[in-house]
Amino acid sequence: MDKREEYGIYDDPGRRAKKKKRKPKIKRTFITVLLGLVFLYAIFMITKTQWNLYQTNQEVEALQEELDQVQQEQEALVEMKDYVGSDEYIEYKARKELGLIKQGEHLIVLAEPSDSTGEK
């Protein structure tokens, strides 16, 4: 006795033999490949976005350092402007460059010592 007959399975001559469908396997492979490509694209876009973010942060840090430096220079210039506008500076310039003196003061000019030995 055949194994099929033991279990009550008989070939029905009226039934057509079913052919295996290959579509589901091809469809499944296509979907898997498509999902893989979508995943790789997503990874690529995330990486690209992170790289752009990193570069932008580097630019922001560099510009922040430059801003700090310019602010320090500005503070120094403001201090210099305040000093140049002060009476103390005006008096200093008048005495040094113009040779002016205050009322009641006497200007003493020291002569440079001359070389009396004639040696150079």
Order of alpha helices (4+ residues) and beta strands (2+ residues): alpha-alpha-alpha
